[in-house]
Amino acid sequence: MNNKKLLEKKDWEYYIFKQNDILELLVTVEKPNPGLDIIYQLDELEKENYLKIGIQALADRIKDMKENFNRYKVNAWR
């Protein structure tokens, strides 16, 4: 049973999900074709910073995910 709760989103940019005590960041990219969902589970420090100041706390992580997607869990759109 999937009990993920969407906390925040900016369509076609990022999504923040919460499941139990875990926060997950999903970033979308269109290239390489047909596009990818890049998924990362926030560590404790990232989670604390996100809960304190919001998405700005994850700006560097989002940038890294887009530039270095091969280091992360990836789901292709097809």
Buried (B, 14 or more C-beta within 10 A) or exposed (E): EEEEEEBEEEEEEBBBBBEEEEBBBBBBBEEEEEBBBBBBBBEEEBBEBBEEEEBEBBEEBBEBBBEEBEEBEEEEEE
